[in-house]
Amino acid sequence: MIRPIMKEIFFLQQVSEEATRADLPIGQDLQDTLTAHRDHCLGMAANMIGLKKRIIIISLGLTSLVMYNPVLLEKKGPYQAEEGCLSLTGSRPTTRYQTVTIRFRDQHWQEQTLTLTDLPAQVVQHELDHLEGIVI
């Protein structure tokens, strides 16, 4: 289901709760909502659709990846970036890392580890910030 984009700053600044298997359907809502905004959005966190759960989705070109309870394990190569967000107006400067390694559960609730670089790494960092209530 395509859900409306949350723009309430107080809600977005709250730390998200751990996801459980019962939250697996949220991944489909994120997929549907990201697809609806694909022309100007590369990732989303569940709090951006009004659900305070530790779930994100990132676009990887022709496919997207939903991550449940993602954790940043490693980051390398800091650089300065300018980012916008569907939940906020305008853009803001931030520090990001060229390469990141993430541990998460997939749609089958299997634990995975993934290393991302460049734009996918930047997108996942932005969405991880959302889970921590960091609004950038």
N, CA, C and O atoms as CSV, one atom per row, in Angstrom:
chain,resi,resn,atom,element,x,y,z
A,1,MET,N,N,0.838,-1.173,0.000
A,1,MET,CA,C,0.000,0.000,0.000
A,1,MET,C,C,0.893,1.249,0.000
A,1,MET,O,O,1.856,1.336,0.762
A,2,ILE,N,N,0.562,2.195,-0.850
A,2,ILE,CA,C,1.277,3.471,-0.870
A,2,ILE,C,C,0.795,4.288,0.326
A,2,ILE,O,O,-0.400,4.537,0.488
A,3,ARG,N,N,1.739,4.693,1.151
A,3,ARG,CA,C,1.398,5.464,2.352
A,3,ARG,C,C,1.840,6.922,2.182
A,3,ARG,O,O,2.781,7.208,1.441
A,4,PRO,N,N,1.160,7.833,2.870
A,4,PRO,CA,C,1.572,9.244,2.803
A,4,PRO,C,C,2.921,9.446,3.502
A,4,PRO,O,O,3.269,8.716,4.430
A,5,ILE,N,N,3.666,10.443,3.042
A,5,ILE,CA,C,4.970,10.768,3.612
A,5,ILE,C,C,4.782,11.585,4.883
A,5,ILE,O,O,4.096,12.608,4.885
A,6,MET,N,N,5.400,11.118,5.962
A,6,MET,CA,C,5.353,11.796,7.262
A,6,MET,C,C,6.256,13.027,7.211
A,6,MET,O,O,7.408,12.945,6.786
A,7,LYS,N,N,5.726,14.154,7.644
A,7,LYS,CA,C,6.495,15.392,7.663
A,7,LYS,C,C,6.553,16.009,9.061
A,7,LYS,O,O,7.139,17.077,9.237
A,8,GLU,N,N,5.960,15.360,10.045
A,8,GLU,CA,C,5.932,15.850,11.422
A,8,GLU,C,C,7.306,15.645,12.067
A,8,GLU,O,O,7.703,14.513,12.343
A,9,ILE,N,N,8.023,16.739,12.302
A,9,ILE,CA,C,9.392,16.678,12.814
A,9,ILE,C,C,9.464,15.966,14.165
A,9,ILE,O,O,10.371,15.162,14.378
A,10,PHE,N,N,8.541,16.236,15.072
A,10,PHE,CA,C,8.583,15.581,16.389
A,10,PHE,C,C,8.547,14.067,16.238
A,10,PHE,O,O,9.290,13.368,16.928
A,11,PHE,N,N,7.711,13.546,15.363
A,11,PHE,CA,C,7.636,12.105,15.135
A,11,PHE,C,C,8.943,11.592,14.523
A,11,PHE,O,O,9.475,10.569,14.954
A,12,LEU,N,N,9.456,12.306,13.519
A,12,LEU,CA,C,10.670,11.882,12.830
A,12,LEU,C,C,11.900,11.897,13.740
A,12,LEU,O,O,12.871,11.193,13.465
A,13,GLN,N,N,11.877,12.680,14.809
A,13,GLN,CA,C,13.011,12.767,15.721
A,13,GLN,C,C,13.002,11.670,16.788
A,13,GLN,O,O,13.903,11.632,17.625
A,14,GLN,N,N,12.029,10.799,16.781
A,14,GLN,CA,C,11.977,9.707,17.755
A,14,GLN,C,C,12.763,8.505,17.240
A,14,GLN,O,O,12.772,8.219,16.043
A,15,VAL,N,N,13.423,7.808,18.164
A,15,VAL,CA,C,14.176,6.605,17.808
A,15,VAL,C,C,13.183,5.488,17.492
A,15,VAL,O,O,12.209,5.285,18.218
A,16,SER,N,N,13.441,4.770,16.407
A,16,SER,CA,C,12.547,3.692,15.984
A,16,SER,C,C,12.745,2.437,16.833
A,16,SER,O,O,13.815,2.206,17.396
A,17,GLU,N,N,11.686,1.638,16.908
A,17,GLU,CA,C,11.683,0.401,17.686
A,17,GLU,C,C,12.132,-0.766,16.823
A,17,GLU,O,O,11.973,-0.738,15.603
A,18,GLU,N,N,12.693,-1.793,17.453
A,18,GLU,CA,C,13.093,-3.010,16.743
A,18,GLU,C,C,11.908,-3.585,15.975
A,18,GLU,O,O,10.778,-3.581,16.463
A,19,ALA,N,N,12.174,-4.072,14.785
A,19,ALA,CA,C,11.153,-4.754,13.993
A,19,ALA,C,C,11.103,-6.226,14.407
A,19,ALA,O,O,12.091,-6.783,14.885
A,20,THR,N,N,9.948,-6.836,14.216
A,20,THR,CA,C,9.774,-8.262,14.461
A,20,THR,C,C,9.257,-8.892,13.170
A,20,THR,O,O,8.969,-8.194,12.198
A,21,ARG,N,N,9.145,-10.206,13.174
A,21,ARG,CA,C,8.597,-10.893,11.996
A,21,ARG,C,C,7.194,-10.376,11.659
A,21,ARG,O,O,6.797,-10.355,10.494
A,22,ALA,N,N,6.457,-9.967,12.676
A,22,ALA,CA,C,5.111,-9.437,12.452
A,22,ALA,C,C,5.135,-8.161,11.614
A,22,ALA,O,O,4.119,-7.771,11.040
A,23,ASP,N,N,6.300,-7.513,11.546
A,23,ASP,CA,C,6.436,-6.263,10.785
A,23,ASP,C,C,6.861,-6.487,9.335
A,23,ASP,O,O,7.057,-5.515,8.605
A,24,LEU,N,N,7.007,-7.732,8.900
A,24,LEU,CA,C,7.425,-8.004,7.524
A,24,LEU,C,C,6.564,-7.297,6.472
A,24,LEU,O,O,7.115,-6.838,5.472
A,25,PRO,N,N,5.224,-7.184,6.648
A,25,PRO,CA,C,4.418,-6.487,5.638
A,25,PRO,C,C,4.778,-5.009,5.448
A,25,PRO,O,O,4.469,-4.431,4.406
A,26,ILE,N,N,5.415,-4.404,6.423
A,26,ILE,CA,C,5.827,-2.999,6.278
A,26,ILE,C,C,6.796,-2.863,5.109
A,26,ILE,O,O,6.828,-1.829,4.443
A,27,GLY,N,N,7.580,-3.902,4.859
A,27,GLY,CA,C,8.507,-3.879,3.730
A,27,GLY,C,C,7.792,-3.666,2.410
A,27,GLY,O,O,8.289,-2.946,1.544
A,28,GLN,N,N,6.639,-4.281,2.249
A,28,GLN,CA,C,5.871,-4.097,1.008
A,28,GLN,C,C,5.325,-2.677,0.914
A,28,GLN,O,O,5.309,-2.089,-0.167
A,29,ASP,N,N,4.877,-2.122,2.044
A,29,ASP,CA,C,4.407,-0.732,2.039
A,29,ASP,C,C,5.550,0.217,1.660
A,29,ASP,O,O,5.345,1.169,0.907
A,30,LEU,N,N,6.750,-0.045,2.181
A,30,LEU,CA,C,7.900,0.781,1.804
A,30,LEU,C,C,8.195,0.635,0.313
A,30,LEU,O,O,8.483,1.621,-0.366
A,31,GLN,N,N,8.124,-0.588,-0.189
A,31,GLN,CA,C,8.363,-0.824,-1.618
A,31,GLN,C,C,7.349,-0.066,-2.476
A,31,GLN,O,O,7.721,0.600,-3.442
A,32,ASP,N,N,6.083,-0.168,-2.122
A,32,ASP,CA,C,5.031,0.518,-2.884
A,32,ASP,C,C,5.204,2.027,-2.838
A,32,ASP,O,O,5.033,2.706,-3.850
A,33,THR,N,N,5.543,2.552,-1.668
A,33,THR,CA,C,5.685,4.005,-1.504
A,33,THR,C,C,6.933,4.501,-2.214
A,33,THR,O,O,6.904,5.553,-2.852
A,34,LEU,N,N,8.031,3.757,-2.111
A,34,LEU,CA,C,9.250,4.144,-2.831
A,34,LEU,C,C,9.001,4.128,-4.340
A,34,LEU,O,O,9.435,5.039,-5.045
A,35,THR,N,N,8.323,3.123,-4.833
A,35,THR,CA,C,8.012,3.041,-6.263
A,35,THR,C,C,7.201,4.256,-6.708
A,35,THR,O,O,7.428,4.790,-7.794
A,36,ALA,N,N,6.267,4.690,-5.885
A,36,ALA,CA,C,5.439,5.853,-6.219
A,36,ALA,C,C,6.253,7.144,-6.273
A,36,ALA,O,O,5.852,8.103,-6.933
A,37,HIS,N,N,7.403,7.173,-5.575
A,37,HIS,CA,C,8.247,8.377,-5.511
A,37,HIS,C,C,9.603,8.157,-6.188
A,37,HIS,O,O,10.529,8.944,-5.989
A,38,ARG,N,N,9.722,7.109,-6.973
A,38,ARG,CA,C,11.015,6.705,-7.545
A,38,ARG,C,C,11.698,7.807,-8.350
A,38,ARG,O,O,12.926,7.828,-8.421
A,39,ASP,N,N,10.952,8.712,-8.951
A,39,ASP,CA,C,11.563,9.749,-9.776
A,39,ASP,C,C,12.372,10.760,-8.963
A,39,ASP,O,O,13.165,11.505,-9.539
A,40,HIS,N,N,12.195,10.808,-7.638
A,40,HIS,CA,C,12.943,11.760,-6.814
A,40,HIS,C,C,13.291,11.206,-5.429
A,40,HIS,O,O,13.481,11.973,-4.484
A,41,CYS,N,N,13.377,9.866,-5.305
A,41,CYS,CA,C,13.674,9.258,-4.016
A,41,CYS,C,C,14.426,7.942,-4.226
A,41,CYS,O,O,14.064,7.141,-5.088
A,42,LEU,N,N,15.489,7.727,-3.421
A,42,LEU,CA,C,16.299,6.515,-3.547
A,42,LEU,C,C,16.220,5.611,-2.317
A,42,LEU,O,O,16.786,4.518,-2.312
A,43,GLY,N,N,15.528,6.061,-1.288
A,43,GLY,CA,C,15.421,5.241,-0.090
A,43,GLY,C,C,14.386,5.806,0.856
A,43,GLY,O,O,13.972,6.959,0.732
A,44,MET,N,N,13.968,4.973,1.811
A,44,MET,CA,C,12.987,5.394,2.816
A,44,MET,C,C,13.216,4.595,4.085
A,44,MET,O,O,13.731,3.477,4.064
A,45,ALA,N,N,12.820,5.200,5.178
A,45,ALA,CA,C,12.758,4.515,6.470
A,45,ALA,C,C,11.284,4.421,6.850
A,45,ALA,O,O,10.467,5.234,6.418
A,46,ALA,N,N,10.958,3.426,7.658
A,46,ALA,CA,C,9.556,3.217,8.031
A,46,ALA,C,C,8.943,4.442,8.703
A,46,ALA,O,O,7.748,4.691,8.548
A,47,ASN,N,N,9.741,5.214,9.448
A,47,ASN,CA,C,9.148,6.392,10.092
A,47,ASN,C,C,8.721,7.444,9.067
A,47,ASN,O,O,7.901,8.307,9.380
A,48,MET,N,N,9.255,7.387,7.868
A,48,MET,CA,C,8.845,8.319,6.819
A,48,MET,C,C,7.434,8.018,6.309
A,48,MET,O,O,6.814,8.857,5.655
A,49,ILE,N,N,6.927,6.810,6.614
A,49,ILE,CA,C,5.541,6.482,6.252
A,49,ILE,C,C,4.696,6.304,7.527
A,49,ILE,O,O,3.645,5.663,7.511
A,50,GLY,N,N,5.184,6.886,8.617
A,50,GLY,CA,C,4.398,6.935,9.845
A,50,GLY,C,C,4.500,5.714,10.746
A,50,GLY,O,O,3.678,5.549,11.648
A,51,LEU,N,N,5.492,4.852,10.522
A,51,LEU,CA,C,5.648,3.641,11.327
A,51,LEU,C,C,7.014,3.669,12.009
A,51,LEU,O,O,8.043,3.673,11.334
A,52,LYS,N,N,7.031,3.689,13.311
A,52,LYS,CA,C,8.269,3.853,14.077
A,52,LYS,C,C,8.950,2.497,14.289
A,52,LYS,O,O,9.088,2.033,15.421
A,53,LYS,N,N,9.370,1.878,13.197
A,53,LYS,CA,C,10.023,0.572,13.223
A,53,LYS,C,C,11.369,0.664,12.521
A,53,LYS,O,O,11.550,1.497,11.633
A,54,ARG,N,N,12.308,-0.179,12.908
A,54,ARG,CA,C,13.658,-0.185,12.344
A,54,ARG,C,C,13.668,-0.969,11.026
A,54,ARG,O,O,14.167,-2.092,10.947
A,55,ILE,N,N,13.105,-0.341,10.009
A,55,ILE,CA,C,13.019,-0.940,8.680
A,55,ILE,C,C,13.340,0.150,7.658
A,55,ILE,O,O,12.814,1.260,7.737
A,56,ILE,N,N,14.202,-0.173,6.706
A,56,ILE,CA,C,14.529,0.767,5.630
A,56,ILE,C,C,14.462,0.040,4.295
A,56,ILE,O,O,14.459,-1.189,4.226
A,57,ILE,N,N,14.409,0.835,3.247
A,57,ILE,CA,C,14.501,0.318,1.880
A,57,ILE,C,C,15.422,1.243,1.109
A,57,ILE,O,O,15.382,2.462,1.276
A,58,ILE,N,N,16.262,0.645,0.255
A,58,ILE,CA,C,17.105,1.456,-0.632
A,58,ILE,C,C,16.955,0.935,-2.055
A,58,ILE,O,O,16.778,-0.261,-2.285
A,59,SER,N,N,17.028,1.851,-2.988
A,59,SER,CA,C,16.988,1.499,-4.404
A,59,SER,C,C,18.390,1.104,-4.846
A,59,SER,O,O,19.367,1.794,-4.556
A,60,LEU,N,N,18.471,-0.016,-5.550
A,60,LEU,CA,C,19.747,-0.482,-6.102
A,60,LEU,C,C,19.629,-0.573,-7.623
A,60,LEU,O,O,20.002,-1.579,-8.226
A,61,GLY,N,N,19.114,0.471,-8.219
A,61,GLY,CA,C,18.926,0.479,-9.672
A,61,GLY,C,C,17.597,-0.135,-10.052
A,61,GLY,O,O,16.546,0.452,-9.794
A,62,LEU,N,N,17.626,-1.312,-10.662
A,62,LEU,CA,C,16.390,-1.965,-11.106
A,62,LEU,C,C,15.665,-2.691,-9.982
A,62,LEU,O,O,14.526,-3.122,-10.159
A,63,THR,N,N,16.298,-2.830,-8.852
A,63,THR,CA,C,15.688,-3.526,-7.720
A,63,THR,C,C,15.848,-2.703,-6.453
A,63,THR,O,O,16.632,-1.755,-6.410
A,64,SER,N,N,15.110,-3.069,-5.439
A,64,SER,CA,C,15.210,-2.412,-4.137
A,64,SER,C,C,15.460,-3.467,-3.080
A,64,SER,O,O,15.132,-4.638,-3.266
A,65,LEU,N,N,16.042,-3.045,-1.969
A,65,LEU,CA,C,16.362,-3.953,-0.879
A,65,LEU,C,C,15.759,-3.430,0.411
A,65,LEU,O,O,16.036,-2.306,0.830
A,66,VAL,N,N,14.927,-4.261,1.040
A,66,VAL,CA,C,14.358,-3.929,2.345
A,66,VAL,C,C,15.260,-4.535,3.409
A,66,VAL,O,O,15.653,-5.698,3.317
A,67,MET,N,N,15.584,-3.735,4.421
A,67,MET,CA,C,16.438,-4.186,5.520
A,67,MET,C,C,15.680,-4.011,6.832
A,67,MET,O,O,15.217,-2.917,7.155
A,68,TYR,N,N,15.563,-5.095,7.573
A,68,TYR,CA,C,14.917,-5.080,8.885
A,68,TYR,C,C,16.006,-5.044,9.949
A,68,TYR,O,O,16.946,-5.838,9.906
A,69,ASN,N,N,15.882,-4.132,10.897
A,69,ASN,CA,C,16.836,-3.961,12.000
A,69,ASN,C,C,18.279,-3.808,11.512
A,69,ASN,O,O,19.170,-4.497,12.010
A,70,PRO,N,N,18.523,-2.915,10.544
A,70,PRO,CA,C,19.885,-2.731,10.045
A,70,PRO,C,C,20.789,-2.094,11.095
A,70,PRO,O,O,20.367,-1.247,11.882
A,71,VAL,N,N,22.040,-2.528,11.080
A,71,VAL,CA,C,23.053,-2.008,12.000
A,71,VAL,C,C,24.299,-1.690,11.188
A,71,VAL,O,O,24.761,-2.509,10.393
A,72,LEU,N,N,24.830,-0.510,11.392
A,72,LEU,CA,C,26.075,-0.114,10.732
A,72,LEU,C,C,27.240,-0.766,11.467
A,72,LEU,O,O,27.438,-0.529,12.659
A,73,LEU,N,N,28.006,-1.583,10.762
A,73,LEU,CA,C,29.136,-2.283,11.367
A,73,LEU,C,C,30.456,-1.568,11.136
A,73,LEU,O,O,31.329,-1.561,12.004
A,74,GLU,N,N,30.599,-0.964,9.953
A,74,GLU,CA,C,31.872,-0.349,9.597
A,74,GLU,C,C,31.628,0.776,8.600
A,74,GLU,O,O,30.708,0.712,7.784
A,75,LYS,N,N,32.470,1.812,8.678
A,75,LYS,CA,C,32.397,2.930,7.736
A,75,LYS,C,C,33.810,3.412,7.442
A,75,LYS,O,O,34.658,3.479,8.331
A,76,LYS,N,N,34.049,3.751,6.156
A,76,LYS,CA,C,35.372,4.202,5.721
A,76,LYS,C,C,35.225,5.318,4.693
A,76,LYS,O,O,34.288,5.337,3.896
A,77,GLY,N,N,36.173,6.242,4.733
A,77,GLY,CA,C,36.249,7.275,3.704
A,77,GLY,C,C,35.261,8.399,3.874
A,77,GLY,O,O,34.358,8.538,3.048
A,78,PRO,N,N,35.390,9.224,4.925
A,78,PRO,CA,C,34.437,10.324,5.113
A,78,PRO,C,C,34.519,11.364,3.996
A,78,PRO,O,O,35.585,11.627,3.440
A,79,TYR,N,N,33.370,11.939,3.690
A,79,TYR,CA,C,33.287,13.041,2.727
A,79,TYR,C,C,32.066,13.896,3.065
A,79,TYR,O,O,31.176,13.464,3.797
A,80,GLN,N,N,32.038,15.096,2.530
A,80,GLN,CA,C,30.918,16.005,2.752
A,80,GLN,C,C,29.889,15.847,1.632
A,80,GLN,O,O,30.239,15.766,0.455
A,81,ALA,N,N,28.619,15.805,2.022
A,81,ALA,CA,C,27.530,15.648,1.055
A,81,ALA,C,C,26.436,16.661,1.356
A,81,ALA,O,O,26.385,17.238,2.443
A,82,GLU,N,N,25.578,16.865,0.393
A,82,GLU,CA,C,24.392,17.711,0.522
A,82,GLU,C,C,23.201,16.810,0.222
A,82,GLU,O,O,23.140,16.196,-0.844
A,83,GLU,N,N,22.239,16.725,1.169
A,83,GLU,CA,C,21.126,15.793,1.005
A,83,GLU,C,C,19.776,16.461,1.189
A,83,GLU,O,O,19.615,17.389,1.981
A,84,GLY,N,N,18.815,15.959,0.433
A,84,GLY,CA,C,17.424,16.322,0.602
A,84,GLY,C,C,16.667,15.114,1.129
A,84,GLY,O,O,17.219,14.020,1.242
A,85,CYS,N,N,15.393,15.328,1.450
A,85,CYS,CA,C,14.577,14.250,2.010
A,85,CYS,C,C,13.111,14.533,1.683
A,85,CYS,O,O,12.672,15.682,1.712
A,86,LEU,N,N,12.361,13.477,1.373
A,86,LEU,CA,C,10.928,13.653,1.104
A,86,LEU,C,C,10.185,14.221,2.310
A,86,LEU,O,O,9.176,14.908,2.153
A,87,SER,N,N,10.679,13.938,3.505
A,87,SER,CA,C,9.993,14.381,4.720
A,87,SER,C,C,10.317,15.821,5.090
A,87,SER,O,O,9.662,16.394,5.960
A,88,LEU,N,N,11.314,16.416,4.446
A,88,LEU,CA,C,11.773,17.757,4.801
A,88,LEU,C,C,11.858,18.644,3.567
A,88,LEU,O,O,11.944,18.152,2.442
A,89,THR,N,N,11.833,19.939,3.785
A,89,THR,CA,C,11.988,20.910,2.711
A,89,THR,C,C,13.454,21.296,2.586
A,89,THR,O,O,14.130,21.489,3.596
A,90,GLY,N,N,13.947,21.410,1.373
A,90,GLY,CA,C,15.317,21.853,1.150
A,90,GLY,C,C,16.334,20.749,1.299
A,90,GLY,O,O,15.994,19.566,1.330
A,91,SER,N,N,17.603,21.156,1.391
A,91,SER,CA,C,18.690,20.198,1.569
A,91,SER,C,C,19.622,20.692,2.662
A,91,SER,O,O,19.616,21.867,3.027
A,92,ARG,N,N,20.430,19.762,3.179
A,92,ARG,CA,C,21.313,20.061,4.283
A,92,ARG,C,C,22.666,19.388,4.079
A,92,ARG,O,O,22.739,18.313,3.484
A,93,PRO,N,N,23.759,20.023,4.576
A,93,PRO,CA,C,25.075,19.396,4.488
A,93,PRO,C,C,25.224,18.327,5.582
A,93,PRO,O,O,24.644,18.443,6.662
A,94,THR,N,N,26.001,17.299,5.284
A,94,THR,CA,C,26.256,16.241,6.256
A,94,THR,C,C,27.541,15.511,5.891
A,94,THR,O,O,28.015,15.600,4.759
A,95,THR,N,N,28.097,14.798,6.845
A,95,THR,CA,C,29.245,13.938,6.588
A,95,THR,C,C,28.746,12.526,6.319
A,95,THR,O,O,27.944,11.992,7.084
A,96,ARG,N,N,29.215,11.926,5.244
A,96,ARG,CA,C,28.896,10.548,4.898
A,96,ARG,C,C,30.196,9.792,4.674
A,96,ARG,O,O,31.277,10.381,4.681
A,97,TYR,N,N,30.082,8.486,4.477
A,97,TYR,CA,C,31.248,7.632,4.279
A,97,TYR,C,C,31.124,6.888,2.960
A,97,TYR,O,O,30.045,6.419,2.599
A,98,GLN,N,N,32.231,6.783,2.248
A,98,GLN,CA,C,32.267,6.185,0.914
A,98,GLN,C,C,31.878,4.710,0.927
A,98,GLN,O,O,31.210,4.236,0.008
A,99,THR,N,N,32.291,3.984,1.960
A,99,THR,CA,C,32.028,2.554,2.061
A,99,THR,C,C,31.472,2.239,3.439
A,99,THR,O,O,32.015,2.680,4.452
A,100,VAL,N,N,30.380,1.469,3.473
A,100,VAL,CA,C,29.787,1.048,4.746
A,100,VAL,C,C,29.462,-0.443,4.682
A,100,VAL,O,O,29.181,-0.998,3.620
A,101,THR,N,N,29.512,-1.066,5.852
A,101,THR,CA,C,29.089,-2.460,5.967
A,101,THR,C,C,27.924,-2.503,6.933
A,101,THR,O,O,27.988,-1.946,8.029
A,102,ILE,N,N,26.844,-3.177,6.513
A,102,ILE,CA,C,25.582,-3.215,7.252
A,102,ILE,C,C,25.214,-4.669,7.546
A,102,ILE,O,O,25.391,-5.547,6.702
A,103,ARG,N,N,24.699,-4.910,8.753
A,103,ARG,CA,C,24.094,-6.206,9.077
A,103,ARG,C,C,22.596,-5.971,9.235
A,103,ARG,O,O,22.187,-4.979,9.838
A,104,PHE,N,N,21.776,-6.870,8.702
A,104,PHE,CA,C,20.326,-6.693,8.738
A,104,PHE,C,C,19.649,-8.042,8.553
A,104,PHE,O,O,20.300,-9.046,8.263
A,105,ARG,N,N,18.349,-8.050,8.724
A,105,ARG,CA,C,17.533,-9.225,8.392
A,105,ARG,C,C,16.808,-8.934,7.084
A,105,ARG,O,O,16.344,-7.816,6.854
A,106,ASP,N,N,16.714,-9.955,6.225
A,106,ASP,CA,C,16.047,-9.790,4.946
A,106,ASP,C,C,14.566,-10.181,5.050
A,106,ASP,O,O,14.066,-10.422,6.149
A,107,GLN,N,N,13.870,-10.243,3.916
A,107,GLN,CA,C,12.430,-10.528,3.892
A,107,GLN,C,C,12.110,-11.951,4.346
A,107,GLN,O,O,10.950,-12.266,4.609
A,108,HIS,N,N,13.130,-12.819,4.441
A,108,HIS,CA,C,12.935,-14.182,4.948
A,108,HIS,C,C,13.386,-14.297,6.407
A,108,HIS,O,O,13.431,-15.387,6.977
A,109,TRP,N,N,13.719,-13.142,6.996
A,109,TRP,CA,C,14.170,-13.003,8.377
A,109,TRP,C,C,15.528,-13.693,8.588
A,109,TRP,O,O,15.854,-14.130,9.691
A,110,GLN,N,N,16.301,-13.776,7.512
A,110,GLN,CA,C,17.651,-14.314,7.588
A,110,GLN,C,C,18.629,-13.165,7.778
A,110,GLN,O,O,18.483,-12.114,7.153
A,111,GLU,N,N,19.629,-13.358,8.638
A,111,GLU,CA,C,20.624,-12.315,8.861
A,111,GLU,C,C,21.562,-12.243,7.660
A,111,GLU,O,O,22.029,-13.266,7.158
A,112,GLN,N,N,21.829,-11.024,7.210
A,112,GLN,CA,C,22.696,-10.768,6.059
A,112,GLN,C,C,23.705,-9.695,6.445
A,112,GLN,O,O,23.459,-8.887,7.341
A,113,THR,N,N,24.834,-9.698,5.762
A,113,THR,CA,C,25.824,-8.629,5.877
A,113,THR,C,C,26.129,-8.160,4.465
A,113,THR,O,O,26.323,-8.969,3.557
A,114,LEU,N,N,26.169,-6.844,4.290
A,114,LEU,CA,C,26.342,-6.266,2.963
A,114,LEU,C,C,27.264,-5.065,3.047
A,114,LEU,O,O,27.127,-4.231,3.942
A,115,THR,N,N,28.203,-4.974,2.116
A,115,THR,CA,C,29.062,-3.799,1.998
A,115,THR,C,C,28.600,-2.999,0.793
A,115,THR,O,O,28.446,-3.534,-0.305
A,116,LEU,N,N,28.382,-1.709,1.014
A,116,LEU,CA,C,27.928,-0.799,-0.039
A,116,LEU,C,C,28.938,0.318,-0.213
A,116,LEU,O,O,29.625,0.694,0.736
A,117,THR,N,N,29.029,0.850,-1.432
A,117,THR,CA,C,29.908,1.977,-1.709
A,117,THR,C,C,29.136,3.044,-2.472
A,117,THR,O,O,28.060,2.800,-3.020
A,118,ASP,N,N,29.721,4.226,-2.487
A,118,ASP,CA,C,29.227,5.340,-3.289
A,118,ASP,C,C,27.775,5.707,-2.949
A,118,ASP,O,O,27.420,5.787,-1.772
A,119,LEU,N,N,26.939,5.929,-3.961
A,119,LEU,CA,C,25.577,6.409,-3.713
A,119,LEU,C,C,24.739,5.454,-2.864
A,119,LEU,O,O,24.057,5.922,-1.953
A,120,PRO,N,N,24.752,4.143,-3.112
A,120,PRO,CA,C,23.975,3.257,-2.222
A,120,PRO,C,C,24.422,3.362,-0.756
A,120,PRO,O,O,23.594,3.288,0.152
A,121,ALA,N,N,25.730,3.534,-0.527
A,121,ALA,CA,C,26.227,3.709,0.845
A,121,ALA,C,C,25.679,5.002,1.445
A,121,ALA,O,O,25.294,5.025,2.614
A,122,GLN,N,N,25.641,6.066,0.666
A,122,GLN,CA,C,25.112,7.336,1.159
A,122,GLN,C,C,23.629,7.218,1.497
A,122,GLN,O,O,23.182,7.712,2.532
A,123,VAL,N,N,22.876,6.571,0.633
A,123,VAL,CA,C,21.435,6.427,0.860
A,123,VAL,C,C,21.171,5.626,2.136
A,123,VAL,O,O,20.333,6.012,2.951
A,124,VAL,N,N,21.880,4.520,2.307
A,124,VAL,CA,C,21.645,3.703,3.501
A,124,VAL,C,C,22.009,4.481,4.766
A,124,VAL,O,O,21.341,4.329,5.789
A,125,GLN,N,N,23.042,5.301,4.718
A,125,GLN,CA,C,23.401,6.116,5.884
A,125,GLN,C,C,22.298,7.124,6.221
A,125,GLN,O,O,21.988,7.344,7.391
A,126,HIS,N,N,21.722,7.721,5.208
A,126,HIS,CA,C,20.618,8.665,5.419
A,126,HIS,C,C,19.447,7.956,6.102
A,126,HIS,O,O,18.868,8.477,7.055
A,127,GLU,N,N,19.105,6.765,5.606
A,127,GLU,CA,C,17.972,6.034,6.180
A,127,GLU,C,C,18.284,5.532,7.593
A,127,GLU,O,O,17.398,5.508,8.447
A,128,LEU,N,N,19.517,5.136,7.844
A,128,LEU,CA,C,19.897,4.742,9.205
A,128,LEU,C,C,19.761,5.916,10.171
A,128,LEU,O,O,19.359,5.732,11.320
A,129,ASP,N,N,20.093,7.123,9.709
A,129,ASP,CA,C,19.888,8.313,10.541
A,129,ASP,C,C,18.421,8.456,10.914
A,129,ASP,O,O,18.096,8.774,12.058
A,130,HIS,N,N,17.539,8.223,9.960
A,130,HIS,CA,C,16.096,8.302,10.259
A,130,HIS,C,C,15.718,7.370,11.407
A,130,HIS,O,O,14.927,7.745,12.273
A,131,LEU,N,N,16.275,6.162,11.423
A,131,LEU,CA,C,15.930,5.208,12.481
A,131,LEU,C,C,16.353,5.697,13.852
A,131,LEU,O,O,15.751,5.326,14.860
A,132,GLU,N,N,17.390,6.533,13.896
A,132,GLU,CA,C,17.893,7.072,15.158
A,132,GLU,C,C,17.252,8.412,15.518
A,132,GLU,O,O,17.603,9.019,16.529
A,133,GLY,N,N,16.318,8.870,14.696
A,133,GLY,CA,C,15.665,10.149,14.956
A,133,GLY,C,C,16.508,11.343,14.538
A,133,GLY,O,O,16.228,12.475,14.934
A,134,ILE,N,N,17.534,11.096,13.744
A,134,ILE,CA,C,18.396,12.182,13.238
A,134,ILE,C,C,17.773,12.678,11.939
A,134,ILE,O,O,17.644,11.926,10.974
A,135,VAL,N,N,17.395,13.936,11.927
A,135,VAL,CA,C,16.705,14.515,10.773
A,135,VAL,C,C,17.701,15.337,9.978
A,135,VAL,O,O,18.100,16.423,10.398
A,136,ILE,N,N,18.106,14.805,8.810
A,136,ILE,CA,C,19.056,15.510,7.931
A,136,ILE,C,C,18.405,15.639,6.568
A,136,ILE,O,O,19.003,16.198,5.648
